[in-house]
Amino acid sequence: MRRKIALLLAAAMLSIIPYAAAAGEQPLAEGEVTPYRTEEQAVITDVQTSLHEGDITLVTAITVQTDTYDALTLRLKESTFLADAADGSLRRMTDVVSPDKLLQKGDTILVTYGTTIQQSESAQTDAELVVVHPGEGTTPHLLDAEVVYRDLTARFLANNGSLLVNVDRETPVQTLYGEEETNARIRMGTRLVAWYDIVLTSYPGQTAPEKVVLLPDQDRDFTIITEGDIAVAEGRIENGVAMVPVRKVAEALGYTVTWNGAEQSVRLARDDAEMTIQLGEDRYAFGNAREGLSFGAASYVINGVSWVPAEVFTLLGHEQQALTGSVMHLSGVTAG
């Protein structure tokens, strides 16, 4: 008889206490990293509103009580998303009609916010996702694709590598405004909302969401660090693709980098691993292979620096590089 797999209900009733809030009380264990996002249950204790054009009531902020904070003020901005677990909808907070009807004192909600907390008269931060009616349907969760694995599914790691999300070909994938997409659109650095409640109790935990909504691309910078927390370069998300300066990253990984000005190409070589990157093309191949893979963006050069999608290095075997929040971690770095 097949052994039953223990299941963990990762629903709205679970809380994740940010390390930043508990600094000095619960130091990180070896191998753990500081989370860059917190999701926890909250009860609304105050609602701040303003009138727009005289007759539209906007909710500008809410104050909540959580397991972590007696009073935390969450600012609701254009970058804040509101999900309804009951009907499965997802909208920008600024697109919600009468948000004051959905966010009222005493309501229990699920909130997601960053770990940068402004300590003024009361703790304040920007809300990233607010979920109303938790427990009345499948729970939506805000995730970043930190590492993406390609096969018949789009599997990716999230939550500092603690969660493996399996998005197969049958999983509905769409944009915020309802346009259908495929799981091929999920790349390193993609920010999305995934609906799930069940997580297998492995490490990393595993889940298969009922549906996925891709959030609008937002350009942002990140720091690239090697083992030992040594910063080697700055990367950036451009049009939803994590781009890195190829020479700095390749040399940090121990490759010899050769520039061919006549052919406008960059050659990487280390031991038996070799790749030639043709600038201006979104096709990347290992060794002398004629067929290459697309990673969503063509390589380019600007101010003498060549840029490529970070996922290019997975073709060379570096599958453990991870983009967590504003930091990309490189593994397999050659010392010296």
C-alpha positions as CSV (number, residue, x, y, z in Angstrom):
1,M,0.0,0.0,0.0
2,R,1.4,3.3,-1.0
3,R,2.5,5.4,1.9
4,K,0.4,8.5,2.4
5,I,2.1,11.8,1.7
6,A,1.7,14.2,4.6
7,L,0.1,17.4,3.4
8,L,0.5,20.9,4.9
9,L,-2.4,23.3,4.6
10,A,-0.7,26.5,3.6
11,A,-3.9,28.6,3.8
12,A,-4.8,32.0,5.1
13,M,-4.6,30.9,8.8
14,L,-0.9,30.4,8.7
15,S,1.5,33.2,9.6
16,I,5.1,33.8,8.6
17,I,7.0,36.0,11.1
18,P,9.6,38.1,9.4
19,Y,13.1,37.8,10.7
20,A,13.5,41.6,10.6
21,A,10.7,41.9,13.2
22,A,12.2,39.3,15.4
23,A,15.9,40.3,15.1
24,G,17.8,39.4,18.2
25,E,15.2,36.9,19.4
26,Q,15.2,34.3,16.7
27,P,18.6,34.3,14.9
28,L,18.8,32.6,11.6
29,A,20.0,29.0,11.6
30,E,22.9,28.0,9.4
31,G,21.8,27.9,5.8
32,E,18.8,30.1,6.3
33,V,18.4,33.5,4.7
34,T,16.5,36.7,5.6
35,P,13.1,36.6,3.9
36,Y,12.3,39.5,1.6
37,R,8.6,39.3,1.9
38,T,6.1,38.5,4.7
39,E,2.6,37.0,4.4
40,E,0.4,36.8,7.4
41,Q,-3.2,36.9,8.7
42,A,-4.3,40.3,9.9
43,V,-7.4,42.0,11.4
44,I,-8.2,45.5,10.2
45,T,-8.3,48.0,13.1
46,D,-8.5,51.3,11.2
47,V,-9.3,52.4,7.6
48,Q,-7.9,55.7,6.2
49,T,-9.9,57.0,3.2
50,S,-9.9,60.0,0.9
51,L,-12.4,61.4,-1.6
52,H,-11.4,61.4,-5.3
53,E,-13.2,63.8,-7.7
54,G,-15.7,64.5,-5.0
55,D,-17.7,61.2,-5.1
56,I,-15.2,58.3,-5.2
57,T,-14.0,57.0,-1.9
58,L,-10.4,55.6,-2.0
59,V,-8.7,53.6,0.8
60,T,-5.2,55.1,1.1
61,A,-4.1,52.9,4.1
62,I,-5.3,50.4,6.6
63,T,-3.9,49.7,10.1
64,V,-3.9,46.0,11.0
65,Q,-3.1,43.8,14.0
66,T,-1.0,40.7,13.3
67,D,0.9,38.1,15.2
68,T,4.0,40.2,14.5
69,Y,2.6,43.7,15.1
70,D,0.0,45.1,17.4
71,A,-0.4,48.0,15.0
72,L,1.0,48.0,11.4
73,T,-0.1,50.7,8.9
74,L,-0.1,49.4,5.3
75,R,-0.1,52.0,2.6
76,L,-2.3,51.0,-0.4
77,K,-0.8,52.3,-3.6
78,E,-0.9,51.6,-7.4
79,S,1.6,48.9,-6.8
80,T,-0.7,47.2,-4.3
81,F,-2.9,44.3,-5.6
82,L,-6.2,43.2,-4.1
83,A,-7.4,39.6,-4.4
84,D,-10.7,38.1,-3.4
85,A,-10.4,34.5,-2.3
86,A,-14.1,34.0,-2.6
87,D,-14.5,34.9,-6.4
88,G,-10.9,34.4,-7.5
89,S,-10.5,38.0,-8.8
90,L,-7.3,40.0,-8.8
91,R,-7.0,43.8,-9.4
92,R,-4.8,46.7,-8.7
93,M,-6.0,48.5,-5.6
94,T,-6.5,51.7,-7.6
95,D,-8.8,49.8,-10.0
96,V,-11.1,48.6,-7.3
97,V,-14.5,50.3,-7.2
98,S,-15.5,51.2,-3.6
99,P,-12.6,49.5,-1.8
100,D,-14.0,50.9,1.4
101,K,-16.8,48.3,1.1
102,L,-14.3,45.4,1.0
103,L,-11.9,46.7,3.7
104,Q,-13.7,47.4,6.9
105,K,-12.8,47.5,10.6
106,G,-12.9,44.1,12.1
107,D,-12.4,42.2,8.9
108,T,-9.9,39.4,8.8
109,I,-7.6,39.5,5.7
110,L,-4.3,38.1,4.5
111,V,-1.6,40.6,3.8
112,T,1.7,40.5,2.1
113,Y,4.4,43.2,2.5
114,G,8.1,43.7,2.3
115,T,10.4,43.5,5.3
116,T,11.5,47.1,5.1
117,I,9.4,48.7,7.9
118,Q,9.4,52.4,8.6
119,Q,9.5,52.8,12.4
120,S,7.7,56.2,13.0
121,E,4.9,56.8,15.4
122,S,3.7,53.4,14.3
123,A,5.2,50.8,12.1
124,Q,4.5,51.5,8.4
125,T,5.2,49.9,5.1
126,D,3.7,49.5,1.6
127,A,1.3,46.6,1.1
128,E,2.1,44.3,-1.9
129,L,-1.0,42.1,-1.8
130,V,-4.2,42.2,0.2
131,V,-6.5,39.2,0.2
132,V,-10.1,39.6,1.3
133,H,-12.4,36.7,2.3
134,P,-9.6,34.3,3.1
135,G,-10.7,30.8,3.7
136,E,-13.8,31.2,1.4
137,G,-11.9,29.8,-1.6
138,T,-8.4,28.9,-2.7
139,T,-5.8,31.2,-1.3
140,P,-3.9,33.6,-3.6
141,H,-0.2,34.0,-2.8
142,L,2.3,36.6,-4.2
143,L,5.5,34.9,-5.5
144,D,8.6,35.7,-7.3
145,A,10.2,33.1,-9.6
146,E,13.7,32.8,-8.2
147,V,14.9,29.8,-10.1
148,V,13.1,28.4,-13.2
149,Y,13.5,24.8,-14.4
150,R,12.3,23.8,-17.9
151,D,10.7,20.5,-18.9
152,L,7.1,19.7,-19.7
153,T,6.2,22.1,-16.9
154,A,7.5,25.4,-15.7
155,R,8.8,24.6,-12.3
156,F,10.2,27.4,-10.2
157,L,11.4,28.0,-6.7
158,A,9.9,30.8,-4.6
159,N,10.0,32.0,-1.0
160,N,13.8,31.9,-0.7
161,G,13.9,28.5,-2.3
162,S,11.6,26.9,0.2
163,L,8.7,26.3,-2.2
164,L,8.8,24.5,-5.6
165,V,5.8,25.5,-7.7
166,N,4.8,23.2,-10.6
167,V,2.9,25.0,-13.4
168,D,2.0,22.4,-16.1
169,R,0.5,22.9,-19.5
170,E,-3.0,22.5,-18.2
171,T,-2.6,25.2,-15.5
172,P,-4.4,28.4,-16.6
173,V,-1.9,31.3,-16.9
174,Q,-3.1,34.8,-17.7
175,T,-2.2,38.4,-17.3
176,L,-3.7,40.8,-14.8
177,Y,-6.2,41.9,-17.4
178,G,-7.3,38.4,-18.4
179,E,-5.2,37.8,-21.5
180,E,-4.2,34.1,-21.9
181,E,-0.5,33.2,-21.6
182,T,1.6,30.0,-21.4
183,N,3.9,28.8,-18.7
184,A,6.8,29.8,-21.0
185,R,6.2,33.4,-19.8
186,I,7.4,32.5,-16.3
187,R,11.0,33.4,-16.2
188,M,13.5,34.2,-13.5
189,G,12.3,37.4,-11.8
190,T,8.7,37.1,-12.9
191,R,6.3,38.3,-10.2
192,L,2.9,36.5,-10.1
193,V,0.0,35.5,-8.0
194,A,-0.7,31.8,-7.6
195,W,-3.8,30.2,-6.2
196,Y,-3.1,27.1,-3.9
197,D,-3.7,25.8,-0.5
198,I,-2.0,22.4,-0.4
199,V,1.8,22.2,0.0
200,L,3.7,18.8,0.2
201,T,5.8,18.6,3.3
202,S,9.1,18.0,1.5
203,Y,12.0,20.4,1.3
204,P,11.4,22.5,-0.6
205,G,7.7,22.2,-0.2
206,Q,5.8,21.5,-3.4
207,T,2.6,22.8,-4.8
208,A,0.6,22.8,-8.0
209,P,-1.5,26.0,-8.2
210,E,-5.0,26.0,-9.6
211,K,-4.2,29.1,-11.7
212,V,-1.5,31.7,-12.1
213,V,-1.8,35.5,-12.9
214,L,1.3,37.2,-14.2
215,L,1.7,40.7,-12.8
216,P,2.7,43.6,-15.0
217,D,6.5,43.8,-15.7
218,Q,8.2,46.3,-13.5
219,D,11.8,47.3,-14.2
220,R,14.0,47.1,-11.2
221,D,17.7,46.6,-10.2
222,F,19.3,43.8,-8.2
223,T,22.7,43.1,-6.8
224,I,24.7,40.1,-7.9
225,I,26.6,38.4,-5.2
226,T,28.9,35.3,-5.0
227,E,29.4,32.9,-2.1
228,G,30.7,34.8,0.8
229,D,28.3,37.7,0.1
230,I,30.7,39.4,-2.3
231,A,29.0,41.8,-4.7
232,V,30.4,41.5,-8.2
233,A,27.9,43.5,-10.3
234,E,24.5,45.0,-10.7
235,G,21.7,43.4,-12.8
236,R,18.3,44.6,-13.8
237,I,14.8,43.3,-14.7
238,E,13.9,44.7,-18.1
239,N,10.5,43.9,-19.7
240,G,10.2,40.9,-17.3
241,V,13.6,39.4,-18.0
242,A,16.5,39.3,-15.5
243,M,19.5,40.7,-17.4
244,V,23.1,40.6,-16.3
245,P,26.5,41.9,-17.5
246,V,27.9,38.8,-19.1
247,R,31.7,39.4,-18.5
248,K,31.4,40.1,-14.8
249,V,29.1,37.2,-14.1
250,A,31.0,34.8,-16.3
251,E,34.4,35.7,-14.8
252,A,32.9,35.3,-11.3
253,L,31.9,31.8,-12.3
254,G,35.4,31.1,-13.6
255,Y,35.0,31.4,-17.3
256,T,37.4,33.0,-19.8
257,V,35.5,35.7,-21.8
258,T,36.6,36.6,-25.3
259,W,35.1,39.4,-27.4
260,N,34.9,39.1,-31.2
261,G,34.3,42.6,-32.6
262,A,34.1,41.4,-36.2
263,E,31.3,39.0,-35.5
264,Q,29.8,41.0,-32.6
265,S,29.9,37.9,-30.3
266,V,31.1,36.9,-26.9
267,R,32.7,33.5,-26.2
268,L,32.7,31.9,-22.8
269,A,34.9,28.9,-22.0
270,R,35.7,26.9,-18.8
271,D,36.9,23.3,-18.8
272,D,34.5,21.4,-21.1
273,A,31.8,24.1,-21.0
274,E,31.7,26.5,-24.0
275,M,29.2,29.0,-25.4
276,T,29.2,31.7,-28.0
277,I,26.7,34.5,-27.6
278,Q,25.7,36.3,-30.7
279,L,24.7,39.9,-29.8
280,G,21.3,41.0,-31.0
281,E,19.8,37.5,-31.0
282,D,17.5,35.7,-28.5
283,R,18.8,32.3,-29.3
284,Y,21.4,30.7,-26.9
285,A,23.0,27.4,-27.4
286,F,25.5,25.3,-25.5
287,G,28.8,24.5,-27.4
288,N,28.4,24.1,-31.1
289,A,24.7,23.3,-31.1
290,R,22.9,25.0,-34.0
291,E,19.5,25.2,-32.2
292,G,19.3,27.4,-29.2
293,L,16.8,28.4,-26.5
294,S,14.9,31.7,-26.1
295,F,15.0,33.4,-22.8
296,G,12.8,36.2,-23.6
297,A,15.3,38.9,-24.6
298,A,18.1,39.4,-27.1
299,S,21.6,40.0,-25.9
300,Y,22.9,43.6,-26.4
301,V,25.8,45.9,-25.8
302,I,25.6,49.3,-24.3
303,N,28.5,51.6,-23.2
304,G,30.9,48.7,-23.9
305,V,29.1,46.2,-21.6
306,S,27.4,43.1,-23.1
307,W,24.1,42.0,-21.4
308,V,22.4,38.7,-21.5
309,P,19.4,37.0,-19.7
310,A,20.6,35.6,-16.4
311,E,19.1,32.2,-17.3
312,V,21.6,31.8,-20.1
313,F,24.0,30.4,-17.4
314,T,21.7,27.5,-16.7
315,L,22.7,26.1,-20.1
316,L,26.2,25.9,-18.7
317,G,25.1,24.0,-15.7
318,H,24.6,26.8,-13.2
319,E,21.0,26.0,-12.2
320,Q,21.3,27.1,-8.6
321,Q,21.7,30.8,-9.3
322,A,18.7,32.4,-7.6
323,L,17.1,35.9,-7.8
324,T,15.6,36.5,-4.3
325,G,14.1,40.0,-4.0
326,S,16.8,42.5,-4.8
327,V,19.7,40.0,-4.7
328,M,20.9,37.4,-7.2
329,H,23.0,34.7,-5.7
330,L,25.6,32.9,-7.8
331,S,26.8,29.4,-6.9
332,G,29.7,27.4,-8.3
333,V,32.0,30.4,-8.1
334,T,35.7,29.6,-8.8
335,A,38.0,31.0,-6.1
336,G,41.0,33.0,-7.1
